[in-house]
Amino acid sequence: MKQAVWIGMFVGSTIGSLVPNMWGASVFSLSSLLFGAAGGILGIYIAFKMTRP
């Protein structure tokens, strides 16, 4: 379960950080940081829900 949560966090934050690139924002912008944090939290939540019995 722990490994799935780490993978969910990594994948979610990576995808979330790349979303602002679709409208031309930099990877180092504030919106990229916020979307990365939100994606990480969402990835953790999804991984946690998928691994529960």
PATI-450356 format. One record per residue: residue number from 1; residue in one letter; x, y, z of N, C-alpha, C, O, CB in turn. Coordinates in Angstrom, 3 decimals. Glycine has a CB too. Layout:
! PATI-450356
NUM a X Y Z X Y Z X Y Z X Y Z X Y Z
...
! end
This chain:
! PATI-450356
1 m 0.813 -1.185 0.000 0.000 0.000 0.000 0.864 1.260 0.000 0.547 2.237 -0.679 -0.929 -0.008 1.194
2 k 1.951 1.233 0.760 2.816 2.389 0.845 3.422 2.741 -0.510 3.529 3.912 -0.873 3.908 2.143 1.857
3 q 3.814 1.714 -1.244 4.422 1.937 -2.551 3.406 2.531 -3.533 3.759 3.396 -4.335 4.991 0.621 -3.104
4 a 2.182 2.088 -3.479 1.146 2.610 -4.370 0.867 4.080 -4.080 0.620 4.859 -5.000 -0.144 1.792 -4.231
5 v 0.904 4.459 -2.817 0.672 5.856 -2.451 1.812 6.734 -2.970 1.568 7.837 -3.459 0.533 6.002 -0.916
6 w 3.045 6.259 -2.868 4.187 7.016 -3.397 4.104 7.152 -4.911 4.385 8.217 -5.461 5.507 6.339 -3.006
7 i 3.722 6.086 -5.576 3.576 6.142 -7.037 2.455 7.098 -7.417 2.603 7.879 -8.356 3.298 4.735 -7.618
8 g 1.340 7.048 -6.703 0.235 7.965 -6.953 0.640 9.413 -6.759 0.248 10.281 -7.538 -0.926 7.637 -6.052
9 m 1.420 9.677 -5.726 1.889 11.032 -5.478 2.815 11.498 -6.597 2.701 12.628 -7.071 2.605 11.110 -4.128
10 f 3.723 10.636 -7.015 4.677 11.005 -8.056 3.974 11.267 -9.385 4.219 12.284 -10.032 5.726 9.908 -8.225
11 v 3.106 10.350 -9.786 2.411 10.493 -11.066 1.454 11.694 -11.029 1.394 12.471 -11.981 1.634 9.196 -11.406
12 g 0.721 11.838 -9.946 -0.223 12.946 -9.833 0.454 14.300 -9.845 -0.016 15.222 -10.511 -1.029 12.805 -8.580
13 s 1.546 14.433 -9.122 2.234 15.721 -9.098 2.921 16.024 -10.424 3.001 17.184 -10.830 3.254 15.748 -7.974
14 t 3.411 15.003 -11.094 4.024 15.220 -12.406 2.992 15.684 -13.420 3.219 16.657 -14.140 4.704 13.940 -12.898
15 i 1.869 15.000 -13.480 0.814 15.393 -14.422 0.262 16.768 -14.052 0.024 17.599 -14.929 -0.326 14.343 -14.438
16 g 0.058 17.008 -12.766 -0.454 18.301 -12.337 0.485 19.450 -12.666 0.033 20.546 -12.997 -0.717 18.279 -10.866
17 s 1.781 19.212 -12.579 2.744 20.262 -12.899 2.800 20.562 -14.387 3.142 21.677 -14.783 4.114 19.872 -12.410
18 l 2.473 19.591 -15.204 2.541 19.790 -16.653 1.258 20.381 -17.243 1.263 20.826 -18.390 2.843 18.476 -17.331
19 v 0.176 20.394 -16.490 -1.101 20.925 -16.989 -0.994 22.400 -17.410 -1.502 22.747 -18.476 -2.183 20.773 -15.913
20 p -0.359 23.281 -16.626 -0.284 24.681 -17.057 0.467 24.898 -18.371 0.323 25.956 -18.984 0.370 25.488 -15.988
21 n 1.249 23.946 -18.810 1.931 24.073 -20.101 0.942 24.113 -21.247 1.271 24.612 -22.324 2.908 22.925 -20.303
22 m -0.258 23.600 -21.043 -1.251 23.596 -22.115 -1.700 25.002 -22.471 -2.103 25.245 -23.608 -2.453 22.759 -21.717
23 w -1.639 25.946 -21.517 -2.016 27.318 -21.859 -0.801 28.243 -21.893 -0.950 29.464 -21.859 -3.043 27.847 -20.859
24 g 0.391 27.673 -21.960 1.598 28.457 -22.183 2.328 28.912 -20.941 3.272 29.694 -21.049 1.262 29.624 -22.967
25 a 1.935 28.459 -19.773 2.635 28.833 -18.540 3.922 28.015 -18.415 4.035 26.921 -18.969 1.721 28.614 -17.293
26 s 4.856 28.546 -17.702 6.135 27.879 -17.505 6.002 26.746 -16.486 5.079 26.722 -15.671 7.200 28.887 -17.048
27 v 6.938 25.821 -16.554 6.967 24.733 -15.572 7.319 25.285 -14.188 6.981 24.676 -13.173 7.987 23.639 -15.995
28 f 7.988 26.424 -14.147 8.422 27.020 -12.889 7.478 28.115 -12.394 7.864 28.917 -11.545 9.809 27.584 -13.046
29 s 6.253 28.162 -12.907 5.302 29.193 -12.508 4.559 28.786 -11.236 4.613 27.635 -10.803 4.306 29.466 -13.642
30 l 3.870 29.753 -10.656 3.097 29.494 -9.449 1.934 28.544 -9.739 1.603 27.694 -8.913 2.573 30.809 -8.860
31 s 1.324 28.689 -10.902 0.213 27.796 -11.239 0.694 26.346 -11.384 -0.027 25.413 -11.034 -0.469 28.262 -12.540
32 s 1.895 26.166 -11.895 2.449 24.815 -11.998 2.693 24.219 -10.622 2.464 23.029 -10.409 3.750 24.828 -12.801
33 l 3.153 25.031 -9.697 3.367 24.572 -8.324 2.052 24.177 -7.661 1.968 23.143 -6.998 4.061 25.661 -7.501
34 l 1.030 25.006 -7.846 -0.272 24.718 -7.240 -0.925 23.485 -7.862 -1.475 22.645 -7.150 -1.198 25.923 -7.385
35 f -0.866 23.380 -9.178 -1.434 22.207 -9.838 -0.647 20.942 -9.485 -1.225 19.860 -9.382 -1.454 22.411 -11.362
36 g 0.656 21.074 -9.302 1.459 19.930 -8.886 1.081 19.438 -7.502 0.998 18.233 -7.267 2.922 20.286 -8.916
37 a 0.851 20.371 -6.585 0.429 20.001 -5.227 -0.950 19.352 -5.250 -1.185 18.340 -4.589 0.416 21.238 -4.306
38 a -1.862 19.953 -6.025 -3.212 19.381 -6.117 -3.179 18.002 -6.768 -3.900 17.098 -6.344 -4.139 20.317 -6.913
39 g -2.356 17.836 -7.786 -2.233 16.534 -8.441 -1.631 15.482 -7.528 -2.028 14.317 -7.567 -1.394 16.658 -9.688
40 g -0.676 15.890 -6.708 -0.085 14.960 -5.747 -1.084 14.493 -4.711 -1.139 13.310 -4.376 1.091 15.601 -5.060
41 i -1.875 15.424 -4.202 -2.900 15.067 -3.220 -3.953 14.167 -3.852 -4.385 13.187 -3.246 -3.560 16.331 -2.639
42 l -4.364 14.501 -5.068 -5.340 13.666 -5.769 -4.767 12.273 -6.063 -5.481 11.277 -5.947 -5.779 14.345 -7.080
43 g -3.509 12.198 -6.435 -2.870 10.905 -6.679 -2.793 10.048 -5.430 -3.009 8.837 -5.486 -1.485 11.110 -7.233
44 i -2.484 10.675 -4.302 -2.454 9.953 -3.025 -3.837 9.430 -2.684 -3.986 8.280 -2.269 -1.935 10.861 -1.893
45 y -4.846 10.267 -2.858 -6.222 9.868 -2.550 -6.668 8.685 -3.419 -7.254 7.726 -2.915 -7.176 11.058 -2.751
46 i -6.390 8.758 -4.711 -6.802 7.682 -5.625 -6.055 6.385 -5.296 -6.655 5.310 -5.270 -6.543 8.091 -7.103
47 a -4.753 6.487 -5.047 -3.969 5.291 -4.716 -4.454 4.682 -3.399 -4.527 3.460 -3.273 -2.461 5.636 -4.624
48 f -4.783 5.519 -2.427 -5.265 5.020 -1.144 -6.598 4.305 -1.306 -6.811 3.243 -0.721 -5.400 6.167 -0.140
49 k -7.499 4.884 -2.100 -8.805 4.265 -2.313 -8.683 2.953 -3.103 -9.449 2.019 -2.867 -9.734 5.239 -3.049
50 m -7.744 2.881 -4.021 -7.589 1.664 -4.834 -6.984 0.516 -4.050 -7.249 -0.647 -4.354 -6.728 1.951 -6.044
51 t -6.169 0.825 -3.038 -5.506 -0.248 -2.300 -6.262 -0.712 -1.071 -5.870 -1.696 -0.442 -4.153 0.194 -1.893
52 r -7.333 -0.028 -0.717 -8.128 -0.475 0.442 -8.973 -1.672 0.043 -9.472 -1.739 -1.081 -9.037 0.675 0.982
53 p -9.135 -2.623 0.965 -9.948 -3.808 0.634 -11.440 -3.511 0.579 -12.239 -4.409 0.313 -9.698 -4.905 1.646
! end
